[in-house]
Amino acid sequence: MKLVSSLLETSLPPPVHVGIIMDGNRRWAKGRGRPRIDGHLRGMEAVRKVVKGSIALGVEYLTLYAFSIENWKRPAAEIRSLMGLLRLYLRQEIKDLDQQGVQVLFIGHRTLLPDDIVSLIEEAEEQTKGNTNLNLVVALSYGARQEITAAAQSVARQVEAGELDVSEIDETVFMKHLETAGMPDPDLVIRTSGEQRISNFLLWQVAYAEFIFVDTLWPDFSDDDLREAINEYHRRERRYGAAG
């Protein structure tokens, strides 16, 4: 879906939690006859714009799908370039995010990441801890099926240890074992580049999220695109399975 360029004026509050599946970096570069890394570099600029736009709009949680478990299957050279960009981002951007009042959090399998990147992640989380203007959640080396499996194993261990009775297991108990424990579920999920699938992103948490698919490639996505997606979100009626 191509969002219209006009912006809807509304006094409605923004969604509390916005998730974005950032897609299209490689196609952006290919379409311009440039190396893939150029698309990823331009994608970093889009992240800066959307973070600032989220703060300005009053969004409380912004979750960005940066690198999936499945992305480890990409060519080794591309993965090395992506890890290099991640190091660059963590070293250069965290200070600015901290000054903007952004708390940075990471979800995903850190054990698959290089040790120095894990250290940079831990430093970023510690440095920005307690900031309240925006919670920026980066899904890195993340897979929702893997997250749910790990949560089920954690619940099973509690039952096996006698710390939890099977009859006590419900949605609330299970959610405490997810990596997003304590966070509100996404209200709105945006996917760029025209693709219309979830790609193993927050499968449990997006059960009642509104989805908006845009044709814009991620490197070209702007704060205006975010605003228009939120306007479209407000045009919808969220019934959670009940009658309107």
C-alpha positions in Angstrom: 0.0 0.0 0.0 1.3 3.4 -0.9 0.4 6.0 1.8 -1.0 9.2 0.5 1.2 12.3 1.0 -1.4 14.4 2.8 -1.3 14.4 6.5 -4.4 14.0 8.6 -4.7 16.5 11.5 -5.8 14.7 14.6 -5.8 15.3 18.3 -5.9 11.6 19.1 -3.0 10.2 21.1 -0.4 8.2 19.2 -0.1 4.5 19.6 1.9 3.6 22.7 4.0 1.0 20.9 5.0 1.1 17.3 6.9 -1.8 15.7 8.7 -1.5 12.3 10.0 -4.2 10.1 12.7 -2.3 8.3 12.9 -3.7 4.8 14.3 -2.6 1.5 17.9 -1.6 2.1 19.4 -4.0 -0.4 16.8 -3.2 -3.1 17.4 0.5 -2.5 21.1 0.1 -3.3 20.5 -2.3 -6.2 18.1 0.1 -7.8 20.8 2.7 -7.8 23.6 0.5 -8.9 25.4 0.9 -5.6 26.9 -1.7 -3.1 24.5 -3.2 -0.6 26.4 -1.5 2.2 25.2 1.9 0.9 21.6 0.8 1.4 22.3 -0.2 5.0 24.2 3.1 5.6 21.2 5.1 4.2 18.9 2.9 6.4 20.8 4.1 9.5 19.8 7.7 8.6 16.1 6.5 8.3 16.5 5.2 11.9 17.6 8.6 13.1 14.6 10.3 11.5 12.1 7.8 12.8 13.5 8.0 16.4 13.2 11.8 16.3 9.8 11.6 14.8 8.6 9.1 17.4 9.7 11.4 20.2 8.0 14.4 18.6 4.7 12.4 18.2 4.8 11.1 21.7 5.3 7.4 20.9 6.5 5.6 24.1 7.9 2.4 22.6 9.5 2.0 19.2 10.7 -1.5 18.3 12.9 -1.9 15.2 13.5 -5.3 13.5 17.1 -4.8 12.7 18.5 -8.3 12.2 16.6 -11.6 12.3 17.8 -15.1 13.2 17.2 -16.0 9.6 19.5 -13.1 8.5 22.5 -15.2 9.6 22.0 -17.2 6.4 23.1 -14.2 4.3 26.5 -14.2 2.6 29.4 -13.9 5.1 30.7 -10.7 3.5 27.4 -9.0 4.0 27.1 -10.1 7.6 30.6 -8.8 8.3 29.6 -5.5 6.8 26.4 -5.4 8.9 28.2 -6.2 12.1 30.7 -3.4 11.2 27.8 -1.0 10.8 26.3 -2.1 14.1 29.6 -1.4 15.8 29.6 2.0 14.2 26.1 2.7 15.3 26.7 1.6 18.9 29.8 3.7 19.2 28.6 6.9 17.5 24.8 7.1 18.1 24.3 6.1 21.7 25.5 9.4 23.1 23.1 11.3 20.9 20.2 8.9 21.8 21.1 9.4 25.5 21.0 13.2 25.0 17.5 12.9 23.4 16.3 11.0 26.5 16.0 7.6 24.7 16.3 4.4 26.6 17.9 1.7 24.4 17.0 -1.9 24.9 17.9 -5.0 22.9 16.0 -8.3 22.4 17.3 -11.4 20.6 20.0 -14.0 20.8 23.1 -12.2 22.0 25.1 -15.5 22.2 25.2 -15.4 18.4 26.8 -12.0 18.3 30.5 -11.2 18.5 31.7 -10.6 22.1 32.7 -6.9 21.4 29.2 -6.1 20.1 27.6 -7.7 23.2 29.8 -5.5 25.3 28.7 -2.4 23.4 25.1 -3.4 23.7 25.4 -3.8 27.5 27.1 -0.4 27.7 24.4 1.2 25.6 21.6 -0.2 27.8 23.4 0.9 31.0 24.2 4.4 29.7 20.6 5.1 28.6 18.9 3.3 31.5 16.1 5.4 33.0 15.6 7.8 30.1 11.9 8.4 29.5 11.4 10.3 26.2 11.3 7.0 24.2 12.0 3.3 24.7 13.9 2.2 21.6 13.8 -1.6 21.4 16.2 -3.1 18.9 15.3 -6.7 17.8 18.8 -8.0 16.9 19.5 -11.6 16.1 15.9 -12.1 17.0 13.3 -14.7 16.1 9.8 -14.8 17.5 9.4 -18.6 17.2 12.7 -19.0 19.1 11.5 -16.5 21.7 8.3 -18.4 22.3 10.1 -21.8 22.4 12.6 -20.4 25.0 9.7 -19.0 27.1 7.9 -22.4 27.0 11.2 -24.0 28.2 11.5 -21.5 31.0 7.9 -22.2 32.2 8.6 -25.9 32.0 11.7 -25.6 34.2 9.6 -23.7 36.8 7.0 -26.4 36.8 9.7 -29.1 37.0 11.3 -27.3 40.0 8.0 -27.1 41.8 7.9 -23.3 41.6 4.8 -23.2 39.4 1.8 -25.4 39.1 0.4 -26.2 35.7 -3.0 -24.8 36.6 -1.4 -21.4 37.3 -0.1 -21.1 33.7 -2.0 -18.5 31.8 -1.2 -15.7 29.3 -0.1 -13.3 32.0 2.3 -15.9 33.5 3.6 -16.9 30.0 4.3 -13.3 29.0 6.6 -12.8 31.9 9.0 -15.3 30.3 9.1 -13.4 26.9 11.9 -11.1 26.1 9.4 -8.2 26.0 8.2 -8.8 29.6 7.0 -5.6 31.1 6.5 -3.9 27.7 3.1 -3.1 26.2 2.2 -5.1 23.1 2.6 -3.2 19.8 -0.5 -1.2 18.7 0.8 -0.6 15.2 3.3 -2.6 13.1 4.7 -1.0 9.9 6.5 -2.9 7.2 8.3 -1.1 4.4 9.2 -2.1 0.8 5.9 -3.5 -0.2 6.3 -6.9 1.4 3.2 -8.1 3.3 4.4 -10.7 5.9 5.5 -10.7 9.5 8.8 -12.6 9.0 9.0 -14.1 12.5 8.6 -10.7 14.3 6.9 -10.6 17.7 4.4 -13.3 16.8 2.9 -13.4 20.3 2.9 -9.7 20.9 1.3 -8.6 17.7 -1.9 -10.6 18.1 -4.1 -7.5 18.0 -1.8 -5.0 16.4 -2.8 -3.0 13.4 -0.6 -3.7 10.3 0.3 -1.1 7.7 2.3 -2.1 4.6 4.0 0.7 2.6 5.8 0.5 -0.7 8.5 2.9 0.4 11.9 1.3 0.8 13.3 1.7 4.3 16.2 4.1 3.4 13.5 6.5 2.0 11.2 6.2 5.0 10.8 9.5 6.9 9.2 10.9 9.9 6.4 12.1 7.6 5.8 8.5 6.6 5.6 7.5 10.2 3.1 10.3 10.9 0.9 9.2 8.0 1.0 5.6 9.2 -0.2 6.7 12.6 -2.9 8.7 10.9 -4.0 5.6 9.1 -3.9 3.7 12.4 -6.4 6.3 13.8 -8.7 5.8 10.9 -9.2 2.2 12.0 -11.5 0.8 14.6 -9.8 -1.6 17.0 -12.4 -4.0 18.4 -10.2 -6.8 19.8 -12.8 -9.4 18.6 -15.8 -7.6 20.1 -18.6 -5.9 18.3 -18.1 -2.4 17.0 
